[in-house]
Amino acid sequence: MPSRTPRLRAVTKAVIPAAGLGTRFLPATKATPKEMLPIVDKPAIQYVVEEARAANLTDVLMITGRNKRALEDHFDRNYELEETLIRKGDDARLARVRESSELASPHYVRQRDPKGLGHAVLCAEPHVGDQPFAVLLGDDLIDPRDPLLSRMIEVQERFGGSVIALMEVDPAQIHLYGCAAIEATADEDVVRVTGLVEKPEPGEAPSAYAIIGRYVLDPAVFEAIKKTPPGRGGEIQLTDALQELTHRENDGGPVHGVVFTGRRYDTGDRGDYLRAIVRLACERDDLGPDFRAWLRDFTTAELNGSPSDM
């Protein structure tokens, strides 16, 4: 990898697009934001904010839409509930209630028109300004034991430009993702991105490396988004805007990828959402032992074709 003068502007801000309608989870999301659906006993959005906080990003901007007020309420103080728990002497639950309101300094802006991820990121420009920033998508939960975002920030601050998270997937599934053409670098987990395509047709993907929902972006991406016409699905695709930056050596480029091989929980569809809950519940110290024992008995009964009333 060529040497590059480190950037002086540190990454301090995180942007979380949260304006989607969550149609795959209807009717649960008719009145409840999909980001507030629980993963065990915390809403999905809280895991994402915790990840930003772990990477020392406490200035968090959420891009919201209609019917997303619950997000603001969750990260605000609830004094009535806190007073009730104080009177009961329930310190454990009080700490958990206060935890979400002490994670970060949240800000909110509304994406009035559902024009795609690229447009949602563009809504962050007045808040972000001319600083590099992180984007975290709520459908991808990254296990806190695998500090992907911190690694991406390190790569961006070292080499400049933008950094995307990549994961090798089954080639038969690559058409479901944005896909990157890559070149190896001297760092085993870092690649140079030479091209990007959103959801390539089967057989036309440049690799099996899929973009997953973490980005660290140079502010030049805003101008690239403004010049990007609607693409697949009639939406302004962030992938298309980043494709423009892959050709640059400065002024927003180049684009690197961090290849992630850790634990990722995909909550983007109902089946993966349920699997994420099971995996995370099994790993909990307070829930795991009993839940794993029940799960073993349940799956054994299912495999044997025996009825189970557990």
N, C-alpha and C positions, 0 to 999 in steps of 0.2 A: 504494500500500500504506500503511495507516495506521501512524503512528509508534508505537513500543512501547518500553518501558523494557527495556534489555538484561538478560538473566539473568546472575546472578553465578555460577551453578554451571556450570563448564566441563564439556564432554563429555570423559571420560577413559577410559571403559570400552567394550569391544566384546563383543558376544554373537554367537556363531556356532552356530546350530542344526546339529547333525550326528548326529541320531539316526535318520535315515531308513534304510530297509532296502535301497534301491537296486535294487528289483526289475526295473527296466528294463534293468539291466546283468547280470542273471544269465546264465550261472553265474559270471561273474568276481567278483561280489560275494557269493557264497555264504560265503566265509571272509575276504574283504578288504573293508574299508569302501569305499563308493563314493567317499568323499572322498580316499582314498589312490590312486585310479586316476591314472596319470601323464598329465600334459599335457606332452608332449615328455619331459623328464627330471626334472620336479618333480611331486609329487602336487598335485592340484587345491587341497586345503586350504591348502597353503603360499602359493599366490598370494593367497588371501583374507587370510591373516594378514599378508602383506607389504603388502597394501592398507591394513589397519588401522594398521600401523606407519608407513606413509607419511603417514597423517593424525594422527600423534602419539598413537595409542591403543595403549599397550603392555600394558594390563591386559585380557587376553582370556579370556573364559569360553566354553568349548565345552560345548554341551548334547549329551551323547552317549547311547548306548544299549548294548545287548548287542553283543558282538563288535567293539567300537570301541577296544580296547586299543592297536591299531597307531597310532592318532592320538597317544596319550600317548607312545609309544615314539619316534615321529618327532620330536617337539619336545623330547625329552630328550637328554642326552648319551649317546653310545655310546663309552665309553672304550676298549673292546677294538679297535673299528674305528679309532679315532683313533690309538692306539698303533701299529697295523699300518701306517697311512699315514705316521706320523712316521718309523718305521724305514725305510720305502721312500723317504723324502724326497719324497713326493708332496704337495707343499704346495698345489697347485691343488685336488685332490680333498679334502684335509683342510679347506680353507676352505669348500668347498661343504657338507661334512658338518656342520661347526660352525655354518653359517649358520642352519639351521632352529632350533637350540637357543638362539640368541642374538637371535631376532627380537622376543620378547615374554615377558611373565610369564604363562604359561597356567594356567588353572584349569579344573576339570572337574566337571560335575554330571550325573547320569544322569536322563533322562526315562524313567521306568519304564513308562509306558503311552503308546502312540502315539496321542495325542489331537489331533494337529494342530499347526500352527505357533503358534497362539495359546497353547496349553498349553506348548509348548516355551519360548516367551518368558517365560511365567509362572514357569517353573522358575528363571529368573535373578533373581527378586526378592530373595532373601536376599543375593545377592552385590552386586546393583546398588544396593539401598536406595532413597534418595530423590533420586538423581542422574539426569539425562538420560543416555542411552546409545545406542550405535549397534548395529544388527543387520545382519549381513552373511550372506546366503544363499550357499552354496557352488556352486549351479548357475549363478550369474551371475558371470563373471569380467570385471572392468572393467580395461581397459588402463591401466597406470600413467601413461601420457602424458595421460590424461584424469582429473584429480583430482576425481571426482564426490563422494566421501565428504567431502573437505575443504570443498567448496562447500556440501554439506548441513549440515555442522556450523556453518559460518559463518552460514547462514540461520537455523538453530535458535537459536544464541546471540544473534542479532540480534532475532528476533521471538518467541522462546519457542515453546511448544507442541511439536508433532511435525512432522517433515518426512519425506516419502516421495519415492523416485526414480520418475520417470515417463518413459515413452518412447512416442512415437507409433508405432503399428503398423498394419498393414493391417486395416481394419475387419472383414475376413473372418476374422481371427485373434483378435480381441479376446475372444472367448468362452473362450479358453484362459488368460486372465489375470484378475487383479483389475483393476477399471476405475474411473477417477475422473471425477466431474463437476467441472469447474473454472471458475474466473473468472480473467481476466487481472489482473496487477498492474503496477506501474510498472517492475519488473525483467523483462527479456525472458525470462529463463530460470526465473522463479519464478511460480507460480500459487497461488491460494487454492483449496483443495479443499473443495467444498461437499457432496460425497456420494461414497460408495464402494460398490461391489457386487462380490462375488466371482464370477468366471466367469459373466457375464450371458448369458442366452439370446440366440441370434442375432436381431439386429434390435432388441434392448432395451437395448443399451449406451448410457450417457449421453455417451460420447465415444470416440475412438480412442486415448486415453491409458491405457496399461497400466502397472501397478505392476511394477517390476523389483526385484530382491532386495536393496535397500538402504533402511534406515530409520534415522532418528535420532528417538528416542522420549522423550517426557516420562514420568516414572515413574507418572503418573496412569493410564497404559495398563494397569497391573497390576490396578487395581480394575475398569476397564472389561472386562478379560478375564474376571475372576471373575464378572461379571454377564452374560457372553455365552453363550447356549445353543449347543449344537452346531448347526452350519449345514450347508453343502454337504458331502456325503460323511460326515456324522456326526461331523465334526471341529470343534474350536473354532478358528474362523478369525480370524487377526489382523486381516484386512480388516474383519470385522464389529465388532470392538472399536474400531478406529480410526474407523469410521463414527459411533460415539457421540461421539467427541472433535471431529468436524468441526462440531458444533453449539455448541461452547463458545468463548468469547472469552478465557477463562483457565481455571484449574483443569484443566490438561492440554491445552487447546486454544489457538489454532485448529490446523488442519492445513494445512501448505503442501506444495507439490510442487516439486521441482527437475526441470525438463524436460531430459533427457539426450540429446544428439545425438552422443556420441562412440562409441568402439569398445567393444563388449560381445561377449563370447564366451559363448554359451549351451551349457553342457555337460549340460543336463538330459535329452537323449535321445541315442541312439547316433549318428545322423547329424550332429547339431550338435556332438557331442563330437569326432567325426573332423574336421569342418571347423575346429573351434577348434585342434586339433593342427596341421593343415596351415597355417593362417594364422600361428600363432605360430612354427612352425618356419621358415616363409619369411622372417620378420622377424628371425631370429637372425643376428648377424654371423658366428658360427662355423659355423652349419649352412645358412643361407639361400642363399648363392650356388650351392653344389653341389645342394642340394635343389630349388631353383627350376629349375635346368637339367634335372635328372631329371624334374621334374613337367611341364615343357614338352614334353619328348620323349615322355613317357608319354601325356599327353593328346592330343598330335598323332597318335600311333599309334592310340589308341582312336578318335578321330574319323575316321581314315582306314580303320578296320576292319582294321588290320594287327595281327598277333600281336606281343606285346611280351614279351621275356624280360629286361627291364631290372631 
